Amino acid sequence: MTSHISLRPPWSPSGETLQDTASASAASAGQDADASTDQGSDRRGHWRERLASHRWYDGVWMGQRRREDPLLYPLSIYRLDPQAWRHDTLGNPLDWETLASQLVPYAADLGFTHVEVKHVAETDGGTGFARFVNDCHVGGLGVIVEWPLALPQAGLSEPASLDLACDWLAYLHIDGLRLKPALPENDGAELGRFMDGLVAHTPDVLLFVDEHDAEAAPVTARALALNTHWSRATQAYLSQPHEVRGQHHHRLVEGLASAFESHFVLPLIDDQSDDGDATWLGRMAGDTWQRFANLRAGLGFMWAHPGKKLVGMGTEFAHGQGWRPAGELDWSLLDDPCHAGMLRLVADLNRLYGNEPALHHFDCQPEGFAWVVGDDSVNSVIAFLRYGPEGTAPLLAISNFTPRVLTGYRLGVPALGTWYEVLNTDSTFYSGSNVGNAHGVRAQLSPSHGYPASLELTLPPLATLLLRQGDWPA
């Protein structure tokens, strides 16, 4: 469902949207451009004065942001619409201060590194939103906002729209912009110039574009593309009955084979919808238990897969229906063990993602990935290794996308010793059936899949496993 971009400069008069600006521009097509620029400068100056009294306490965060290469660090984003995330006791959306007091501990406890805020339209002169950003930074969360790419069509010249975005970055300490195309025929050259200008002004800004706009992005570690093709292919695969998944095995293989064609973010989003079947949980195949197990296995596969991570609000606990602009997420679902288990799984995946260099350091580089099994379409099994920098432990990832327990399944590994499960999406903690390799599996000096040693594993049904060789320091 197409989202309506309502972002406008925080110094705009109340009620004035980009569409209003566009209409006014069309009505006064002959107005002198220099006069318009002067008026815009006056508004920006007024807005800066209003923010002058705001005191920032995020110096540690901003300094760290400048030093870090985002491609080498974990990047896990929680996307939300503040109007539809949670409401107060009167049924109204939370103001920025209250939202920060509830969102920051929630997202940080789940291990997310950033929040992406959709539909930022009214910031009360900038100070309310500035306090929200400050609280996020102090709590260890970066802030990303949507930014329309059609600002010139809304009555702003290309330089003016660049100045506007730079002001948001400078005066509101925004960490990243999700450059959302407002028109399908968005000009790639214009996008490239826009992004070059942003990077020149704020070298440590994160920029996110759609997959089809990736070629226009500047070659920088801070420009990432949303891999929506991976998202569609993975969802299409998991929506197939297990009996026919072998015919669609190529979807998963192709996604891994193309994982390094750009700096990718893997999005798993339940977006705005009035149709419960539009959610990831609603599209999973099988009965109720199998649908939850499929989603858990899919989440585990996503976190093991190369690429940064993005989760839409509600997906973290399998909301089961698309969120509605006039409502809020159904938080009572967390009383159900299946939904609560999904939430615990996302928290553990983010924890592991942050703690294990093999899962994030080479997210966008092929040297961090090696195939083990990619051709077992009969059993719908995918297995691969993830590597971190020298001196860190590799991880073995295995997904079994059938509801059968596979015993004695042999997989090649690069080293002897005992390999221990560090994550099993079928664990009872996540409302799974608790099948697995709890005490670890000792590698045998029996070559397999091109590796000098191998493991004989029990693969739980509809589950993803992550194993770590035990000789490495924790």
JOHURA-V703483 format. One record per backbone hydrogen bond with DSSP energy under -1.0 kcal/mol. NH is the residue of the N-H (numbers start at 1). CO is the residue of the C=O. Records with the same first field share a line. If there is no record, write none. Layout:
BEGIN
NH->CO + CO
END
This chain:
BEGIN
12->9
16->13
21->17
22->18
23->19
24->20
25->21
26->22
27->23
28->24
31->28
36->32
37->33
38->34
39->35
40->36
41->37
42->38
43->39
44->40
45->41
46->42
47->43
48->44
49->45
50->46
51->47
54->51
62->58
63->59
64->60
65->61
66->62
67->63
68->64
72->69
77->309
78->114
79->311
80->116
84->81
88->92
91->88
94->86
99->95
100->96
101->97
102->98
103->99
104->100
106->102
107->103
108->104
109->105
110->106
111->108
112->107
113->76
114->76
115->142
116->78
117->144
118->80
126->123
130->126
131->127
132->128
133->129
134->130
135->131
136->132
137->133
138->134
139->135
140->137
141->136
142->113
144->115
145->176
146->117
147->178
149->180
154->151
155->152
156->151
161->157
162->158
163->159
164->160
165->161
166->162
167->163
168->164
169->165
170->166
171->167
172->168
175->143
176->143
177->206
178->145
179->208
180->147 + 178
186->183
191->187
192->188
193->189
194->190
195->191
196->192
197->193
198->194
199->195
200->196
201->197
202->198
205->202
206->175
207->222
208->177
209->224
213->210
214->211
216->213
217->214
220->218
223->220
224->207
225->263
226->209
227->265
228->226
231->227
232->228
233->229
234->230
235->231
236->232
237->233
238->234
239->235
240->237
244->241
247->244
248->245
251->248
253->249
254->250
255->251
256->252
257->253
258->254
259->256
261->258
264->262
265->225
266->308
268->310
273->323
278->275
279->276
283->279
284->281
285->238
291->287
292->288
293->289
294->290
295->291
296->292
297->293
298->294
299->295
300->296
301->297
302->298
303->299
304->300
305->301
308->264
309->75
310->266
311->77
312->268
313->79
315->312
317->314
318->315
319->314
327->324
329->85
331->329
333->330
334->331
335->332
336->333
340->336
341->337
342->338
343->339
344->340
345->341
346->342
347->343
348->344
349->345
350->346
351->347
352->348
353->349
354->350
355->351
356->352
359->356
360->357
361->357
363->360
365->362
368->365
369->366
370->385
372->383
373->383
377->375
381->376
382->399
383->373
384->397
385->370
386->395
387->368
392->389
395->386
396->467
397->384
398->465
399->382
400->463
401->380
406->459
409->457
411->455
413->453
419->441
420->468
422->466
423->466
425->464
427->424
430->427
431->428
432->427
434->426
440->437
441->419
443->417
444->454
446->444
448->451
451->448
453->413
454->444
455->411
457->409
459->406
462->402
463->400
465->398
466->423
467->396
468->420
470->418
472->469
END
